[in-house]
Amino acid sequence: MKEKKGMTKAEKNTAMWAYLFVAPTMLGLIILNFYPIFNTIYQAFCKTGDFGKGNTFVGFANFQSLIVGNNSSEFWQSLLNTVKYAIIEVPFSIVIALVLAVFLNRKKMHGVTVYRTIFFLPMVCAPAAVAMVWKWLYNQQFGLINNLFGTSVAWISNPSIAWISVGIIGVWSIIGYNMVLFISGLQEIPGDYYEAAEIDGATGIRQFFSITIPLLSPTTFFIVQTRIIGALTVFDLMFMVMDKTNQALPKVQSVVYVFYTYAFTNGNKGMGAAVVCLLLIFILIITLILQSCEKKFVFYN
């Protein structure tokens, strides 16, 4: 057998430049992603020292406190709040975005670009500005919604309906993003299918359910998966809409909001890290369930 020759000078030079170009990305992943992940897992098993300095290893004490201990009621309530928010945001934002995408994907419609821009605008608006506008709309005394309908509903301070009000903001904020993804998926469907369906006498509704929905399932699955993860990790919306003195906050605050309270308000980073780890486990379980359903509900053309 012939001996394997070493790299030539040109190959070594090419490899060196390849490593140099990859190095910034790898350093960024290590510093900004991998290190925080392992550090968070480590802190979940520790108790933060005095004045936020030093960690004392306490094993599973933080997890025990959150699951069955003194802090369990707050954690489980926040998880329930997060799931309730996801139940509102995910299905409604997907259905509305799909309907809008179908209408705005028509070639004969005038002003399509303008309409697409209008629906996508909430995605580029600053979250603080969005929160201020919606807090004004929901204001019990001077809000536009109550003035229009002649009511006096406490939209964001009534614990019974506050989580629905916040969920509506979430739906409004994400519709444009979902719509753009659906439009992209619709444009990948060959027009021959619709032409053949028209020849066979299929109506528009029949084409929608027999052609559009099945062939759009990969895009739909991607949106469902990413939006569930996004809804379960919601924070900025609730943080800016719900004041700390709001009586409805315990019935609305998400798991990430509780993490923020423990880690940054109370200075208990160990408990905060444990909250994040439990949320990660929950998201992984949901993701595994979704992945197991992919072959049953997703059709690739």
Secondary structure as the mmCIF struct_conf table of DSSP 4:
data_model
#
loop_
_struct_conf.conf_type_id
_struct_conf.id
_struct_conf.beg_label_comp_id
_struct_conf.beg_label_asym_id
_struct_conf.beg_label_seq_id
_struct_conf.end_label_comp_id
_struct_conf.end_label_asym_id
_struct_conf.end_label_seq_id
HELX_LH_PP_P HELX_LH_PP_P1 LYS A 2 LYS A 5
HELX_RH_AL_P HELX_RH_AL_P1 LYS A 9 LEU A 29
HELX_RH_PI_P HELX_RH_PI_P1 ILE A 30 PHE A 34
HELX_RH_AL_P HELX_RH_AL_P2 TYR A 35 GLN A 43
TURN_TY1_P TURN_TY1_P1 ALA A 44 PHE A 45
STRN STRN1 CYS A 46 THR A 48
HELX_RH_3T_P HELX_RH_3T_P1 ASP A 50 GLY A 52
STRN STRN2 ASN A 55 PHE A 57
TURN_TY1_P TURN_TY1_P2 GLY A 59 PHE A 60
HELX_RH_AL_P HELX_RH_AL_P3 ALA A 61 ILE A 67
TURN_TY1_P TURN_TY1_P3 VAL A 68 VAL A 68
BEND BEND1 GLY A 69 GLY A 69
TURN_TY1_P TURN_TY1_P4 ASN A 70 ASN A 71
HELX_RH_AL_P HELX_RH_AL_P4 SER A 72 LEU A 104
TURN_TY1_P TURN_TY1_P5 ASN A 105 ASN A 105
TURN_TY1_P TURN_TY1_P6 LYS A 107 LYS A 108
TURN_TY1_P TURN_TY1_P7 HIS A 110 GLY A 111
HELX_RH_AL_P HELX_RH_AL_P5 VAL A 112 VAL A 124
BEND BEND2 CYS A 125 CYS A 125
HELX_RH_AL_P HELX_RH_AL_P6 PRO A 127 TYR A 138
TURN_TY1_P TURN_TY1_P8 GLN A 140 PHE A 142
HELX_RH_AL_P HELX_RH_AL_P7 LEU A 144 PHE A 149
TURN_TY1_P TURN_TY1_P9 GLY A 150 GLY A 150
TURN_TY1_P TURN_TY1_P10 TRP A 155 SER A 157
TURN_TY1_P TURN_TY1_P11 PRO A 159 ILE A 161
HELX_RH_AL_P HELX_RH_AL_P8 ALA A 162 GLN A 187
TURN_TY1_P TURN_TY1_P12 GLU A 188 GLU A 188
BEND BEND3 ILE A 189 ILE A 189
HELX_RH_AL_P HELX_RH_AL_P9 GLY A 191 ILE A 199
TURN_TY1_P TURN_TY1_P13 ASP A 200 GLY A 201
HELX_RH_AL_P HELX_RH_AL_P10 GLY A 204 GLN A 207
HELX_RH_PI_P HELX_RH_PI_P2 PHE A 208 THR A 212
HELX_RH_AL_P HELX_RH_AL_P11 ILE A 213 LEU A 215
TURN_TY1_P TURN_TY1_P14 LEU A 216 LEU A 216
HELX_RH_AL_P HELX_RH_AL_P12 SER A 217 LEU A 232
TURN_TY1_P TURN_TY1_P15 THR A 233 THR A 233
HELX_RH_AL_P HELX_RH_AL_P13 ASP A 236 VAL A 241
BEND BEND4 MET A 242 MET A 242
TURN_TY1_P TURN_TY1_P16 LYS A 244 THR A 245
TURN_TY1_P TURN_TY1_P17 GLN A 247 ALA A 248
HELX_RH_3T_P HELX_RH_3T_P2 LEU A 249 LYS A 251
TURN_TY1_P TURN_TY1_P18 VAL A 252 VAL A 252
HELX_RH_AL_P HELX_RH_AL_P14 VAL A 255 TYR A 260
HELX_RH_PI_P HELX_RH_PI_P3 THR A 261 THR A 265
BEND BEND5 ASN A 266 ASN A 266
HELX_RH_AL_P HELX_RH_AL_P15 LYS A 269 PHE A 297
#
